[in-house]
């Protein structure tokens, strides 16, 4: 079948300064609630990037995966605890690009990879090609490779990287090739090996490292990867020897850093952490900071934007109350609890990873009970977020919070944390609580979109926060603890700081000096843009990385 999408296509003439053809590979894209094939921050970031690339008329396309069951659907068991459901997705708005390539996987010489395309007019993004192996002619096992984002089976995970990397690179070839191939994290690493063999030069490869966390820097046994077809052909022992680190392993990040001409970290602090992390590996590219950002048009409520530009306190208050009520309708619907728009509302919502400390507020149970039962300065607290479906520690924390909040009328846990709920939480909260252990959060973009909507960041000084924070003026920042301390000691000190800030600064300001509170809110909105809007980021990628 013929389609305008089986050649390099944009609905506009690319802007002169963004004329280079860039193919952007990402395991997940969070574009819109209706296309739920993402797990969290990495996807939200990629989605905002593709929206801003379109708005700026950049000559860029996205290469991703069409996950048949998405990440997972987050529901409840009969006792309200977390239930993981895998439900098949259907997206009628995707078009078959007519492009199909074959890759070699394990001992199967021809697995078909088909590219469906997300057209620009659907959500206002550059064209995004989403790959699937659920194609007629593939055997059953091959058809299941693109079932689950971050599949827990190791062999399937490796196969997913090969599909995205080599399948994706072949799709780009079929479209006429690119000037720059950009890997958003190491998942698509096989693309670099395949392209290098095809004569693509080092200065055409760019790489973004996203996290200091082990899970985001995959490392697997080199000979096993070779047998899987990871390198696009069979490597000899001599060739493997040049690639391995740590006694026979391929570290996806190290390999990508070595093959790329230039790499970037996702905040200024993360660049320092990354340079330090990888400094002992020879031949790695320079890591520059390009701080993550989010798309203003998509994430910022239009009425909040207008009220903040004119500093109209009345209009702002009216709109914020409406947004709070929309969020509280969701709370009522899910949990039967009635929240009050006049009460300070704290939200902790993001991926449930241990280092992000969803339960830091409960580190000291007595302090917590004092906080939630204070009649003079009442609070409401909402938690939301998705643990990895097989991370039983994170699921346990989630369920603990569910059980703890059940008998208490002003605290609750919401399920179904995706773009739609994320938006409601950012627009309807007063405080956006961010509690990662220092140096562990590479960037953390949820606080940016919260600030765009007048939710005040209360955070440890990690990720993007040091570039934004004016403590007490546009947000509240914990005093820094030594990240080399044992986790328990860090948690104890941070928990004390959190209570001190809440009880002595935030609550009195919110209730006793609302004028001062409103100044902090407006300052947060003013300072987050344009600096942490993705137009700045998408422009910086062209100027500094490509």
N, C-alpha and C positions, 0 to 999 in steps of 0.2 A: 504494500500500500504506500502511496506517496503522501508526504506530509511536509509542510514547511519546516517541521521540526526535525527532519532528518538531515538538515545541514545547519551550520552555525547561524542562528537567527535571533534578532531582537526586533521589537516593534518600533524601534527608534534608531536614528543614526547616532552611534555612540559619541559622547562628548570628547573633544579633542584630547583633553588630559587623561581620559580614561579609555584610550583606544586599544591598549594591549588586550589580546584575547586571554582571559583568565578562566581556568576551570578549577572550581573550588569543591574539594572532596570532603564530605562530612558524613559520619555514621548516622546522624540524626539532624532533622530540621524541624524546629517548632515554629510553624508559619501561622497557623490558625487552629482554633479548637476543632474545626471540622476535619483537619488532617492530622489525626493524633498518632503520629509515628515517632514520637520523641520521648525522652525520659526526664529531662531537666535542663539545667543551665546551658549545657553545650548546645542543645537544640534551640533554646530560646535565642541564644547568641547568634547562631547560624541563620535563624529565621530573620532576625532584625537586620543582619548583614545583607541578606538577599533582597529585603525590602528597600534598604537604603541604596543598594547598588542600582536598583531599578529607578528610584527617585533621582539619582545622580546621572542616569543614563550611562552606566558603566558597561563595558564590553565583556561581561562576566556571565558564566552559567554555573549552576550548582549540580553536583553529582552526589546522589544519596541512595538510600535503600527504601524499597516499598515493603514495609513490615506487615505481613498478613494479619497478625494479631496485635500490631502496635507494640507497646512496652508491656502494659497490662491494664486492665480496668480495675480501679480500686473501689471495692464495695465493702459491705459489712457482713460478718457472721451474725447468727441470731442473738448473740450477746453483745453486739456492736463492735467487736474486735475486727481487725483487718482481714478482709477476704480478698484473695487474688483471683481475678477472673481473666481468662484469655478468650476474647470474643473476636470473631472474624470481622475485618473491616471492609467496607465497600466505599469506593470514592468515584462516583460517576463523573466527576469533573476532570479526572485525569484522562489524557489522550494517549493512545498508542502512537509512539513516535515512528513506528515502522522499522526501528533499529533493533537488530538482534545479533549478538556476538557469541562466540563459543570460547570456553576456557577449559583448561585441564585441571581436574581436581582429584587428588589422590590417584587411584588407578582408573579413573573415568576420563577418557581423553576428550570427551565433548559434552560439557554441560552448557546448556543454552542460557544466556542471560538476555532478558528483554528489557528495553527502556520505555517506561511510561513517562509522559512529560506533564509537569504542572505549568500550564500556560500563564504568561504574565498577567492577562486580564482577570484571572480568577481572584488572586489576592494582592496583586500589585508587587510582584517579585520579578527578578530576572528568571528566564526559563530554568526549571530544575528537573533534571532527569533522574527518575527513581527506578532503581534496578530490581528486577524480580527473577527468581529461578522457578517460580510456580508457573511453568510454561509447558505446553503440550510437547511431548517427545522426551522430556526429562524423566528419569526414573523417580520412584517415590521419595527416596532419600534426598536426591538433588532438589526436588521440589520443596522440601521443608527447610532448606537453608535460610530462606528469607522469611521464615515464620515469626521469629521472636527477636526483638532488639536485645542485644547483650545476652544471647542464649547461654544457659548455664553449662551446656556441654562444650568441653574444650575444643573438640574436633570441629564442631559446628561453628564455634567462634572463629577459628582459624579460617574455615571455609568462607565465612562472612567477609573477613578481611580481603580474601582473594577475589571474591565477587566484586566488592566495592573498588578494590585497587586495580586489579588487572581487567576485570569486566568493565569498570568505569573508564580506564585509560583507553580501552578498545572502542568504547562508545565515543569518546572524545575524538579519537582518530577518525572514526566514521563520520563525525561532524566536520572534519577538516583540520583537526589538531588545534592546539592552543599555544600561545607564546609563553604562558606561565601555568604551572600545575601547583596548586596550593593545597596542602594537606592540613585540615583542621584536626589536630591530634593525630596520633600514630596509627589509628585503625586501618587506614588505607595504604599502609606502607608498601605492600606489593606493587602498587602503581610505580613507585620510584625505581624499584628493581627492573620492572618490565620496561619502563621508559628509558632507563639508562642503557639497557641492551639495544633499544631501538635508536640509539644515537641522540636522544634528547640531552641537551647540555645541562651541566650543573646550574648555570645561571638562569635556567628556566624552572628551577624547583624551589618552592618556598614552603616553610613548615611553621605551624603554630603549636607550641607546647602549652597545655592547658592546666596542668595540675601537678603539685608535688606528691599527690597520693599514689601509692603503689599500683592500685587498680587501673589508674589512667596511664600508666607507663608499662604496658604489657611486656613480659619477658618470657620467651619460650625456647625450648630446646631446638638448636639449629638443625640437627639431622632430622628431627621429627617434622619441622617446617618444610625442609627440603623434600621429604617424602610426600607431603601434602600438596606440593606444587606452588609453594609460597613465592618462589623467586621467578616464576614464569617459565623456568626451564630447570633441568637438573644441574645443581652446582656440584663441582668436584670438591674433594676435601680441601684442596689448596684454596679454592675460591671461598669456601665456607670459613676457613681459618682467618681470612681477612675481615670477615664480618662479625665474628663472635666476640663476646665479652663475658666476663664472670664465669669462665670455665665452660665454654661450649654453648652459651646462650645467645639468642638474638634479642637485644633489647630494642623494642620498636622505636623508642624515643632517640636512643643513641644512633641507630642506623639512619633515622630521618635527619637528625642534626648533622650527620656526616655527609649525607647526600645533597642536602639543600645548600644553595648558595648563601641564603640568609634565613634566619629563624626569628620568631618573636615569642615573647612571653606576654601575658595578658594584663599585667599592671607593672608599675615601676618596681614595687616591692617584689613581685613574682620574678621579674627579670634578675634581680639580685639573688633570690633564692635559687633560681634555675641555673644561673651561671655557676653558683657554688656547688649545686647538685651534680652537674655534669663536667666539672672542670678537670677531673682526672682522666677523662676519656680523650684520647688523641684524635685530632682531625675534625672536631666538631665545628659547626659554623657559629658565627657570632649570634648572640641572642639579644635582640633589641626589645624595648618595651613598646607595645601598642595596646593601650588599655582597652579592655572590652567596653562595649556600650550597647544601648538599646534604642529601638526605633521610636522616636517621639510621637509621630503621627499615629502609630498603632496603640501605644501604651498610655499616652496622656489623655485624660478626660478633657474634652474641648472647653467645657464651661469652667473647669478649674484653671485651665491655661489662661483663659480670658480674664478671670477674676484676679489671678496673680499678676498679670501684666499691668492691670490698672490699679492693683493693690486695693481692690474693692472688698472690704472685710465682710460686708453684709451679703453680697452675692456669693462670696466664697463659703460663708457659713451655711447659707441656704443649700448650696450644692453639696457640700460635705455631708450635711444631714440626710439629704436624699440618697447619697451613695452609701452612707452607713445603713440606712434602712433597707437598701437593696441587699447588702451583705447580711444584715440581721434576718431578713426573710429566709435566706439560705440556712442560717443557723437554726431558725425556728422549724423550717421544713425538715432538716436532718435530725435535730436533737430535741425539738419541743421546748427549747429554752428561749425566753424572751429577753433580748438585749435592748439596752436603752441608748439612744443616740447621744444623750447628754453626758454619758459616762466615757472616761478615757479608755480607749480600746487598744490593747496591745496584741500584735500578731507576730507569731513565729511561723514562717511557712517557707519551706524549701525541701530539697532532697534530705531524707533522713539518713545522714551518714554520721558515724560515731563522733568524728572530730567537730561536727557542727553543733553538738550538745543541745539537742531539743529540750532536754530536761534540766538545763542549768538553773532555771528558776526554782526548781524543787530541790536543789542541792541541800538547802537548809529548810526542812519542812516547817519549822516554827516561824521563820521569817516569811515563808510563803503564805502560811495561814493568816499571819498578821496583815500581809499585803491585801489578800483577797477579802478580808472581813473588815477593812477600814471603812467606817461609815462616813467619815468626813471627806475622805478622798477615795471614792469608789473606783474600782478598775474592772474591766472585762478582758479576758484573755482567750485568744483563739490559736490553736495549733492546726497546721495542715502540712501535708507533704507525703512524698512517696518513698518508702524504703525500697531498696532493690528486692524483688520478690523472693529471693533466696538468701537474704541477709537476715538471719533469724535474730541476731542481736538487735538490729534496728527495728524489726517488727515487734520485738519484745518491748522496746522503749515506747513505741507507738501505742501498743495495747495497754501498757502501764498508764500512760496519760489518759487513754480512754476511760479506764476503770476509775482512776483518781478523780476525773472531772465529772463522772456520772452524778454523784449526789450534790455537787456544788453548782449553784444556779448561774454563776457568772464566769465559769471557765468551760471550754468545750474543745472538742477535736472534730474537724471536718474531714470527710473523705472526698475522693474524686478530684485530687489536686492536679489540675491541668491548666491550660491557658485561661479558660473562662473563669475558673475559681481564683486563679492567681490574680487576674485583673480586679475582680471584686474585692479581694483582700487588700490589695494595694490602694484601691480607691476608697475603701471604707474604714481603713485603720487610722489611728492617730500616731501609733508608734510602730516602727518596723524593727523588730528585735533580731540582731545578728550576732551570734555568739561562738564563732569558730575559735579553736585554739590558734594562737598567732603563728604565722608562716604556713598554715595548712590550707588556707583559702586563697587560691591563685588570684581571683578577682571578685567573684560574687556579684552578679548583676541585678539581683532582685531588689536590692536597696536603691538602685538608680531609678527604677520605674516606680518604686514606692515614693521616693522623693519628688518625682515629677507630679505626683498626685497629692502632695501635701502631707504625706506620712513621714514623720520625723525618724531618722535613723538613730538607733541606740545600738552601739556596736563595739566589738573589740577593734583594735587598730590594725586591721588586716586587709589584704586584698586591695581593692580600689580606694578604701576609706582614707588612707593617709593622703591621697591626692585631692580629696574633697573636703575633709573635715575642718571645720572651725568650731571647736568644742564649745557648746553653750550658745553658739550663734546660729549654726545651720543644722546641728545634730548634737548628739552626746556620745563621747568616746570613753571607754574604760581606760584607766591608767594601764600602761603596758606591764605585763608580767614577764618574767624570764621564761622563754619558751623551752629552755633546757630543764626546767624543773619537772619533777614527776607530775603526771596528769592530775592526780588527786590534789596536789598543792596548787596547780594552776587553776583547777576548777574552784577550789575553796576561795582563793584570792579574787577570781573573776566574779564569783557569786556575791562576795562581800561588796565589790565595786558596783555590781548591778543594783543591789538593794540600796546602797548609798545614793546612787544617781536617781533611782526611782523615787525614794522616800524624801530625799532632801532637795532634789532639784526639779525633777519632772512634775511630780504631783502638785507641789505647791505652786509652781509656775502655771500649770494648766488650769487649776481651779481658782487661784488667788489673783494672778496677774494675766488674764487672758490676752491682754494687749501684747504683752511680752511674748506669750506663746505664739500668737499670730505672726509676730515678726520673725520668729525662728522658722515657722512653716514657710513663709514667703521667701525667706533667705535660702532655705533648702531648695525650693523650686528654681529660684534664680541661679543658684550656684551649680545645679546639676546639668543645666543646659546652657549653651550647646556642647559643653565639654564632654559630657557623658551620653550624648546622642550619637546614634550610629552613623550619621552622615560624616561626622568628624572621623570616626574609625575607618569607614569604607574609603574615605579620601586618603587617610594615612597609609593604609595598606598599599594603595597604588603608588604613593610617593616614596615610601620607605622600604617596602618589602618587594614590590614587583619591579 
